[in-house]
Every structure is written in structure tokens, then in C-alpha cells.
């Protein structure tokens, strides 16, 4: 492996760590925001992204918990996705990349991406029905705006996972015939 490829690979590993830390901070901040919404709603306007759903909580607690569950679940899944990417990058051997661990990890990544896209789409469709019941949802669209992109990305990553699985099979056959 050339030095240039090794440098790029290490750079990608660092970028994945930075994104993972940022997503963990975002998920943690949303959890703190949720707790403050329940116990000290007057502080919510000073917290992360000023996600104030106290009016929704006052009108219907089930809707509040449902919408916040979507937001938290999507944020946690995004952090988990980059955890999987970091685990893949840390155990990936570029001299022999086709192994069962890499194929399984890429498959897990595709399933996680698909879950993010599917849950985002369900949340988006659920939120579209809320204005009919007098709920304000303008601040919520940022959490699930790109659901279709995640679903398409999951399909692409799944194809890559399938190629890696087939590469593992071919490599194992070649190892047995030699």
C-alpha cells in the first residue's frame, strides 16, 4: 500500500471520529433538551437548537413524546452509524480487505442507514399531519429532511456489502484451491 493511500485512509479515520463525536454531542444535547422540556420548560429556549415543544406538550403529551422519540432515535442511530464506520476503519486491513468482518460490518452499516432513512420518512409523514391539528412543526423538519437520501444511500451501501460478501467467497475458494 502506498504512503498516499495510507495518509488518505488515516485522514478518513480522523474525519469519522470527528463526525462521531459531533453526533454524540448532538444526541446528548437533544436528550438533555428533552429532560429540560419535561422538568424545567422555562430553560428550553436557552438550550441546544432552541427545540421548544412545550406548546405541543401542553396540548397533547402523546404527540410530544412521539415526535421527540423520532428525533432522539434518529440522532442516536446517526451516532451509532459512525460508531460502526469507526469500527470498520479500525479493523480494516487494506492489504487483504475481503474478509467476513468487513462484509458483515458493511452490511450492518447499510441496515443502519436504511433504518435512519425509514424512521426519518415515517417521522416526516407523521409530522406532515400535525399542522391539521394546530401544531407548529417548522423547527422539526431539519431532523428528517433527507430521508430519501438515506434510503438511496442504504441501497448503494448494500450493493457494496454484497460485492464484499462475494469477494470473501471468491477469496476463500482461491485459498482452498492453492
N, C-alpha and C positions, 0 to 999 in steps of 0.2 A: 504494500500500500504506500502510495506516495505521501510526502510530507504535506502537500497541499490538501489532499483528501483528509488526512488526519486532522489538520488545522480546521477545516470546514466542519468536520464531524464534532470536534470538541466545541466549536462555536455554537453549533446547533444544540448541543447538550446544555451549554450555559444558557442559551435563549429559552430552552424548555424549562430549566429551573426557574428563571426569572418569571416566565408566564405562570408557572405553577404557584410560586409564592404570591404573585399578584392575585390569582384566582382564589387562593386560600384566604387572603386578606379580604377579598370581596365577599366570599361566602361567610366568613366570620363576622364581617361588618353587618351583613344582612341578618344574621342570627341575632346579633346584639340589637339591631334596629327592631326586629320582631319582638324581642323581650321588652324593650322600652315601650313599644306600642301597646303592650298588654299592661305593664305595671306603672310606667311614668310617661303617658302620652304627651305631656307638655314639652318634653325634651326632644321629641322626634324631629322637629324642624331644624335642630342643630346637628343631627346625625348624618350618616352616610347617605348620599343622594337625596336626602330630604324625602324619603319614601314615607309619606304620611297617609296611611289608610285608616285613620281613626274615624273618619266620617262613615266609611264602609263598615267598620266595626260597630259603630253605634246603630246603624240601620239593620245589618244582618251579620251576625258573628260567623255563620257557616260560610258565607261568601268570603269574608275576610280570611278565615283560616284556609279555605280552598285556594284562593289566589296567592296567599303567602306561601302555601305549601308548594305550589307550582314554582314560584320564584326561588325558594330555598332549594328545592330538588334540582332545578336546572343549574343553579350556581354550584352546588355540591358535585353534580355529575361532571361539570366542566373541570373542576379541580381534580376529580378522580381521573378524568381523561388524560390530563397532563401528568398525573402520577404514573399512569400506565406507560405513557410515552417515555418518561424518565427511566422507568424500569427497563423498558426495551432498549433505550440508548446505552444504559449502563452495562447490559449483558450482551449486547450485540458485538459479535466478532466479525469484522469486515473481511478477514481472510477466509472465513467459512460461514457466510451469513445464513445459509439454508440449514436450519435446524428446527426441531419441533418447538422449542421455546419461542423462537421468533415468530413462527407461523401461528402459534396459539396466542401470543401477545398481540399480534396484528389483528387477529380475529376478535379478541376482546375489545380492542380499540374500535373496530368497526361496529360492534354491538353497542358500545357506549355512545359513539357518535349517533347511531340510529336512535338510541333511547333519548338523547338530548333533542334531536330533531322531532321525534314523535311527541314527546311531552311538551315541547315548545309549541308544536302545531295544535295540540289539544288545548293548551293554555290560551293560545291566540284565539281559537274558536270560542272558547268559554268566555273570554274577555269581550269578544265582539257582542255577546248577548247582554252584557251588563249595562250599557247605556240605555237600553229599553226599560230598565228598572231603576233609572235615575242615579246610576253610579258613575263617577268620574274615573276614566281609565287612561287619560292621556300620558301619565307618567309611567304606566306599566308596559307600554309597547316596546320599550328598549330591552326588556328582559327576554322577549321571544320573537323579535323582529325577523330573524334569519332562520326560521325553522326549515324552510325548503332547502336552503343551502346545506344545512347539516344532514338532511336526508340524502341529498345527492352526494355529498362527501362520504357518507357511510357506504353508499353503493360502490364508489371508487375504491375506498379502502378495503372493502370486502373482496373486490376483484383482485387486489394486490395480495390479500391474505390467501385467496385461493391459489394464486400463482406461486406463492411461497410454499404452500402445502404440497403442491405438485412438485416443486423444486426439491423439497425434502424427500419425497417418494423417489424421484429420479436419482438423487444423490445416494440414498440408501441402496437402491438397486445397483448402482455403479460400484459402491463399496463392497457389495456381496459378490459381484462378478469378477472383481480384480483379485 
